[in-house]
Amino acid sequence: MFEHPANNYRNYRAKYFAIANKHGFKTAYYILEKDKDQFNMDSRDYAGLLGELIFFEKHIDDMDLNPTLDYGDHCDFRGIFNDGQARFDVTTNLDYKILEDYEPFQKKGKPYYIALIDTSNKKVERIVDINIPFCPKCGGRLINTAIIENIKYTKQGTPTQTERIIKICSNDLSHNQNYESFEYFISSIGDEIEFLYEQYGDFNPGELNKQLLDLPRKHGINNALFFSKKIDDKIHACAQEVYKTTSKDGDGFWETKLFWTTDLVDKTYPNGFGELL
């Protein structure tokens, strides 16, 4: 009778953690590499075991980490983070993670974080905070979104601009909650694109393409960090007002459209809402 793959993984995991505790992480890494070749270990199992060892080594003390049994609760370690008890799910690829998997446990008040590991460089790339609050009306996620409105002009020709922070319900837009509003002058994605074309368009098309591809991420992170400090809470997404053309005559409508989200949020709701929020 063959051992179930899940049991094999748990047995390997217990083995390497015991070696690390008794003989040090250097020895645990060595035995893992040896076992990978000797037992023709599955590549995903190997990556998962290596990732957990790296996370354990890097944060065993400062996060007071303790390995768990991982009996289907998506929790590889328990420890301390952000001044409180925390559960950690370790991964080398966020593509396999979805927020819904953690909801049954988070609704019981258990904070969860995902530790993303770069196994090539043996480092913790980042720790993803997935503790997005739930809508009290429907149980969807209330996602703090910074909406950067376009510059408008008064009758006297004075430019004005508003930025609104809205808790957007992932299930029902009628459950959205206004958080706070500000009045700063912040360039739009369109303005940034024009600037990049002026800087690189005529003489460095390669750099232009590189900058254009990175623009939504860079612009989103800058705005998210800025407004997170203003509201003393985390911004999970950034959006802007865009005009969507529906005919050759230029007919169309204005809608709020996301241009950046934090990890996993992009799987929670669409990037366009079909209306202005």
N, C-alpha and C positions, 0 to 999 in steps of 0.2 A: 504494500500500500504506500502510495506517495504522500509526502507531506504537503499540506495546502500551502500555496505560495505566500499567503499572509502570515502563516506561522513561520515559514522560512525567514521572512523578512524580520519578524519580531525576534526570532532566535539570533540572527546575525546582529541585530541592533543591540540586544542585551549583551552579546559577546563583546562588541567593540566598546560599549560604554564601560563594561567591567574592566577591560584591558586599560582604557584611558584612566580610570580611577586608580588602578593598581600600579600600572607601569608608565603612565603618561600618554599624552596624545600622539606623540611622535611614533610610539610603538603601535598604537591603535591604527594610525594611518598606514603603517607598514603592513600590518596583518590584513587590513582591508584590501590593499593592492594585491597582496599575495593570494587572498581568497578569490578575488575577482578573476584572476587568471586560472587558478587551480580548479575552481568550480564553475567556470564559464558563467559568471554572474550576469543576470539581466542588466542591461545598460541603465534602465530607469531605476532599478533597485540600487545599483551602485551609486548613481547620482544622488538619490535620496539619502542613502546612508552616509555618503561623504558630506552632503549638505548639513545633516544633523550633527555630525561630528564637529564640523567647522563652527556651527552656531554654539554648540555646547562649549567648545574650547574658548571662543571669544567672549562669552558672556556668563560662564558658569558662576563667577564671583559677583560681578556688578549687578546681575539680574537674579542672583540666587536661584539658578535654574535647577529643576528636578525633572528628569525624564518621566513620561507617563506611559501607560499601557497602550494608549491610542486605540480604544475599542470602538471606533466609529464616530467619535466626537470631534474629529479634526484637530486634536490637541496633542502635539508632540512633547511639549514642555509646559510646566507651570513655573511661574516666577514672579518677579516684581518689575513693574515698568510704569512710568508716569505716576510714581508715588502710590501705586496700588497693586493688588493682585492681578495677574494677567495670565492668559493662555496663549501659547504660541504654536502656530502651524508653520512648519519649515518647508520651503519649496525652492527649486531651482528654476521654476518656470511658472509665471503667473497665469499663463494661458489656461492652465488646468483648474484654476480657482474661480469660484463664483460666490457672490455674497449669500445667496439663498441657502447654501450648505451650512452656514453658521447661525442662521436665524433661530432655529429651535433652542439653541444654547444661549444666544445673546438675549433672547426674550426672557430668559430666566435670570438675567443680570450678570452674565459672565462676560467680561471684556476679552476680546480676541484681537490678536495681531498676527500678521503673516510676515515671517522672516524670509526675505528673498536672498538667496546665497549665490555668490559668484564662485563656482568651484574651481575655475581655471586659475584664479588668483587667491583662492582660499580666504575669502573675505565675505563679511555680511554687507551686501550691496545696500540694502535699506530695510527698515521695519515699517510695514504698511499698517496704518491704523484703519481698521474696517468697522469701527464702532460708530456707525451712522445711526442716529436715533430713528425710532419707528413712529409712523403716523398714528395718533391715537384713534382716528376714525376708521382706518381700513387696514392698518398693519404694514403699509408700504414704507419705504424709506423716505425720510425728510432730508433732502440733499441741499446743503447750503450752496447756493449758486449766485455768483456775482454777475449781474447783467450790466454790461457797459453800453449805455444808450448812445445814440449818435448825437453830435452837436446840433443844437437847434438855435434859432434866432428869435429874439423878441421883435415886436413891431418896430422898435427903435433900432434894430440891427445889432443888438447886443448878443454875443454868443453865450449859450448856457449848455451845460451837460450834467446829466444825472447818472449816478451809479446806484443800482438797487441790489440789496441782498435779499434773496427770497429762498425760503425753505420749499423746495419743489417736491411734491409727493410723487413717488415713482409709479404709483397705481392710478391716481386720480388728480388731475390738475386743479379740480375745484377745491381740493384740500390744501392747496398751496397757502403758505403763511408768509406775510411780509415781515421781514426781519428789521432792516434799517436802510436808510438811503443817505447818499453823500453827494457832494457837488465838487468834483475835481475835473480838470481837463486831462483826459487820458486818450492817447491816440488809438484809433481803431486798427484792426487788422489791415484794412484797405490803405490807411495812411502809412502803415509800416511797410507794406508791399511797395508803394510808390517810392518810399525812401530807399529801399533796397535796390530798386531798378535804377535810381539816380546814382547810387554808390557803385554798383557792380555791372549793370546791364550792358554797357557798351564795351567793357574791356575785360571782364572776368565772368563769363557765363557759368563756369563751373562753380565758382563761389556763390554766385547768385542762386543757383538751384539748391545748393547746400543750405543757404540761409533761409530760402523760402520753405523748404521742408521742415526746418527746425523752428520756424516762426510761431506756429500755434502753441507748441510746447513752451517755448521761451516766454511768449507774451502771456500765456495762461499762468505759468508759475509765478511770474513777476506780480501779476494782479492778485493771484491767490495769496501770496505772502503778504502783500500790502494790506488787503482787506481783512485777512485773518487777524492781523495785529489790531486793526480798527475795531473789530467786533469781539476780540478775545475768544474766538472760536475758529474752527477749521473750515476753510472754503474747499468744497469738493469739486466744483465745476465753475467754468467761466463761459459766458454767452454774450452775444452781440445781436443787434438788430440788423437784419438783412432783407433785401427786397428780392422776392422770388418771382421771376418772370414766367408767365403761363401761356403767352402767345407771342407771335412774331410782331404784333403791334405794340408790344411793351406792356400789355396788361399783366397784372399780377397782384401780389399782396406782400405786406410786411410780416415777418415772423421772427421770433426769438430762436436763435440757433446756437448750439454749443460749439465752441472751438477748442476746448480743452477740458479734460476731466482727470481726477486722480485715478489711481489704480483701481480696477474692477468696476468703477462707476459707469464706464462706457457700456457695460453689459446690462446695466440696470434700467436705463431709459434711452430713447432715441436722441440723436443730436439735433433734430429739428422738431418743433412743436406745432407747426401749421398755423400759428397765431402769435400775436405779441403777448407776452406774459406781464 
